Amino acid sequence: MKLIEVTTPELAQQFIMVQVRLYKKDPNYIRPLDKDIDNVFDPKKNKLLRNSEAIRWILQDDKGKSIGRVAAFVNSKTSKSGNQPTGGMGFFDCIHDQAAANMLLDACRSWLKERGMEAMDGPINLGERDKWWGVLIDGFYKPTYCMHYNYPYYRELLESYGFELFFKQYTYYRSVHDDLSPEYQEKAQRILQDPRYYFCHLDKNNLPKFTEDFRNVYNKGWAKHEGVKEMSEAQATGIMNSLKPILDERIMWFSYFENEPVGFFIAIPELNQLFKYANGKLDLWGKVKLLFHRWRGACTTMYGIVFGIAPEHQGKGVEAALIVAAGEKVIHNPSIPYKDLQMNWIGDFNPKMMKVVEQIGGRIYKTHATYRYLFDRTKEFKQMPIIR
């Protein structure tokens, strides 16, 4: 077997095709857009690469056939935030062969050690946790946009190598038409009848205001998580601008208390229901196909990117009221095609948020896992700390 570093556009395309060929017979596989993979490794698109490092390899067998791929990262913003300097391993795909997997993972470990790292997390992304994070270990259904799909044996390959579970990631599901429990209907109604609270969906004509409201609530609830920094105005604007081409304001909702933002539910159409027709290429023909299938109503699932309530308003029923307020508009509007909701993953280190989603009718649909490998095998392993 031979490792080949990706150093040319031709090899970058081969890196993408390793996965495509590996999954060509799997009916659940949806090919990611090529540009979404390429952009991770392009300094012009991924600003982290201005101060961080990344490398990719392809693994070939003795006949020159590509049988695996992997990437390694040092994220300058987060590598020093834990108990030891920690790098990343990602975009891991491999045939069902432990020796092949070991060769890929050994390459990551050696490269990271040379850069002063003492551990590696994986599979992860060089970027935010909302994309390409974790290996699928349960719920082998069609993947949502920019989430990993893989064969069940990947877990065996990683654990046999020596990776240990750092945290589990739960994707929750609920039908749009599911009712809340009577207890939470009652809580929701109490909040909805309280004149200090009000709820509204995003207005594209006033996007800067909603962007700042989103940032304020996010920083109250997320900035204390390990490896998560406060969101700047520029970052929040960048997120909203990136959503503009696919934004459906009717499924992006905010809650306010005495005119101050205290919660949000940000959802988008589940794009893989459309991108599965593009075969990885969002060229002119790919865009035509996407618009056609969106027009015919092929996208019936919402993907909840992020759902948050400011800590001081959690447990009061605000989350239930937000769902009721949004649901009334979505369910009773025949022009809105969405029937199902999948939510961006919630870590098992965040039991409060898990409880919130379960109380509004969410159930675990898929489970991904983020693993950690300590280079010093005598050092005590610690899982991601629970957020209290």
N, C-alpha and C positions, 0 to 999 in steps of 0.2 A: 504493500500500500504506500501511497505517496501523497504528501500534503503540498498543496500549491497555494501560495499567497495570492489574493486577488489584487492585482496591480493595474489592470487595463479594463476598458469598457467591455471588451469581449469576455473577460473572466468574470466581470460583474454580472453579465447576463447569464453566464453559466451558473453562477452562485444562485440566481433566482430559479433557474431551470432544474437544479437538483431537487428542490421540493416538488415542482410541477410533475416531474417524471415519477417521483416516489409515490405520489398520491393519485396518479392518473386514473386508477381503477376504483378509487374510493368515492362512492356517490355523495358523501357528506362534504367532501373537500370543495372549497371555493377558493380559486386562485386570487391572492392579493393583487392589488394594482402594482405593477412593476415600479412605478414612481414612488409609491409609499415605502418600498424597501430601499430603493436607490437614495432617497432623500435623507435617510438616517445617516448615510456615509458621505454625504456631500456637504462640505464646509459652507457652501453658499446657501444651503437650505437648513442645515442643522447648526445653529450658532454655538452649540456646546463644543463643536470641534475646533473652535478658535482657541480654546484652552484645554481641551481634553484630547484623548487619543482613542483610535479604534483600528482594528485589523480584522480581516476576513480570510478564511481558508476554505478551500475545496479539497475533499479527500477522494482520491481515485484508487481503484483496485489495480491489480497487476496487468490488467488488459486495457487500462486507460479509461474505464467507465467510472463516472462520478457516483459515489456511494454515500456521500455525506458532506456536510458543510457546518461551519460555526463562525461566530464572531466573538471578539473580546474587546472590552472597553475599560478605560479609566475615566470616570466622570469627575472632573476637578471640583465640581460643586458638592458632590455627595460622598466621595470616596473616603474622606476622613471623618465622617459624621458619627460612626458607630464605635464599637469597642476596639476595632482594629481597622487599618486601611483596607478597604474592600473594593475590588474591581467587579466587573460584570462579564458574564458569558451569555450570549444570546444567539438567536436565529439558528438554533441547533436542530439539524435534521440528519437522520442516519438510518441505514438499514438495520435490521435486527441482528446486530453482531457486536458483542461487547468489546472485542479487540479494536474494531473500527471506532466505536464510541470513545474508548480510552485514548486512542491516538489524537482525536479531535480535542478532547478535554485536557489532555496533557499539554497540548500546544497552548491552550488558553492559560493554564496554570503557569507554565514557564514564562510566557510573555508577561503576565501580570506580576510575577515574582521579580522579574528584572526591573519593574517599575515601582518596586517598593510595596506592593500589595501583600497582605497577609491572609487574604481570603477572597473567594469569588462567589457572587450570587448568580443564580440563573435558573431558567432562562429569563433574561431581562432585556430591556431596551436601553439604548443611549438616549435618554429623553424622559418624558413624563411617564408615570405608571399607567396611564390610560391606554397605552398601546404596546402590543407585543410583550406582555409581561406574564410570565408563568408558563408552566407546562400543564396541559389538560390531563387530569387524572380521573375524572368522573363526569358523565354526561356528554357522551361522544356524539353530539348533534352538530348540525351545520354551524360554523363559526359566525360570530358577529364581526362587524367591520374592525379590522386591525387587532383582532384577538387571535391567539395561537390555536390552531387545531393540529392534533398529532395522533399517532397510533398509541394504543394503550401501553405498548412495551417501552415507551420512552421513560416511564417512571422506573422500570427495572434497570434500564441502562444507567440512569443517573444515580440511583440508590446503590447499585452494585459498585459504581465508581467510588462512592464514599460521600456523596452529597447527603445532607440531612435537612429535614423539613424546617424551613425558617418561618413560613406562614402559609396558610391556605387562603384561597381567594374564591369567594362565592359569587356567582352570577345568579341573581334572583329573577323569577318570572311571575307574572300575574296576568290574567285576562283583564282587558279594559272593562268588561262587563261584570267582573266579580264584585260582590257586595262586601263592604266592611262588616265586621262583626257588630252586633247591636251595641256593645260597649263602646266601640270606637265611633260608630255613627253618633252616639249620644255625645261623646267628647267633641267630635267635629262640629256638631250643631251648636254646642255651647260657645265654641270659638267663633263660628260663623255669625252668631247673634251678638257677639261682643263688638260694639261699635269702634273699639280701639284697634281692631284688626281689619284689614281688608286684603283681598287677593285679586291679582290680575295677571293676564298673560303678557309676554313681551310685546312691545310695539317697535317694529323695525324703524319707524320714523323718529324714535327717541332712543336709539341704540346706546349712545354714550351714557345716559342715565342708568339704564339697566346693566350696562357693563360695570359701572362703579358699584351698583348695589350688589351685584354678584361677587365682586372682589371683596367688599366689606364683610359679607357673611362668610365667604370662603376663609378669609384670614382669621376670623373668630373661631372657626371650627376645625381647620385643617393644619394650620401652621405649627401646632404643637406635636404633630406626628413626626416620628423619626424619619429623617431624610426628606422632609417636606418644608420648603422655605415659604416665607410670606410672598404672596403674589403682588407684583408691582402693577402700576397702572398700565405700563407698556405690555406686560404679559397678558393681562386681562383683555386689553384691546386686541392683541394678537389672536387670542383664542376666539373671541367673538367674530373678528374679521375672517378667520379661517372657516367659521361655520356659515358665513353669509350665503355661499352658493347652495347650501342644502337646508338652510334654516327654515323651519315652519313655526312661525310665532305662536300658533295656536296650541303648541305642546311644550312651551317654555314658560313656566309659571313662577310668580314671586309672591311672597307673603310679607306684610308690613304690620308693624305695631306702632301706633302713634306716629305714622308716616316714616318710621325708620325700618329699613329692610331687615328681616329676621329669618328669612328662609327662601329657598328656591328649589325648583325641580326643572332641570334642563334636559330635554329630550330632543332627539333628532330622528328622522326616518332611518330605519335600519338598512344601511346602504348596501350591505352584502346581498340583500334580496334583489338589488338592481345590478350591482357590480358582477354578480355571477354570470351575467350575459356578456360581459366585456372581455373575458379571457385575459385579464391583466393589463389590457391596453385601453387607456382613456384618450385615444386619438379621436379624430373627427367621427369615424364610424362608431367607435365605442360610445361617444357622447350621444349620437343619434339613437343608438340602441337603449341607452340609459333613459333618455327622455321619453322614448316610446313606451318602455315598460313602466315608467313612473306614471305616464298618462293613463295606461290601461289598468292601473291600480294594483300592480304587482307587489308594492310595498305595503304590507298590512301590519307590520310590527314597528313599534316605537323602541328606540334604544335610549334608555336613561343614562346620560353621560355622568351626571352628578346630581345628588339630592342631599340637601343640607338644611339643618335648622340651627340657628345660633344657640349655643349652650344654655343660655338663660331662659330659652323658650322651649327646650326639649321636655318631653313628658307631659305637656299640658294639652296635647291634642292638636297642636298647630299642624303637624305633619298630616294627620287625618283630614283636617279641614282643607288643607292644600290639595289633597287628592280628591276630595269630594267636589271642591270648587272647579278643579280642572276637569274631573270626570263628567260633570254635568254638561259642560260645553262640548266635550269630545263625543260622548255617547249619543247625545241628542242632536248632533249635527250630521246629517247624512252625507255632507260633502267631505267629511273627515274619514279616511279609510281604515284607520288603525283599529285592530282588534286585540292585539297582544302587546305586552311590554316586557322587554328584557332590560335589566339594569347593569350598568358597569359594575365591575366586581367590588365587593366589600371584603376586607381582610378579616380573618378570624381574630385579629388583635383589636378589633373595633366592635365589641359586643353590643355597645349602645346602639350603633347604627344598624347592626343586624336585627336587633329587637324592634327598632322603628319600622324597618321594611317588612318584617314578619307580621307586625301588628296591622299593617295596612294591606295584608293579604299576599305578600310575596312568599314564594317558596324557592328553595335552592334548586336550581336547574342544571347548573354546571359547576364543577370545582376545578380550579387551576391550583398549582402549587409553585411557590418560589422556594428554591433550595439554596443552602449555603454550604460551601466547602472550605474548611479551615486548613491552611497549608501546614500548620503545626498540628499534627494529629494527636498530640498529647494535651492540647489546650481544651478547656471545658467549652462545650457548645451551648449557646444560649439562643432560644427562639426569640422572635420579635416580641418585645414587651407589650403587654395588654394596655390599652388606653383606658384609664379609669375616669 
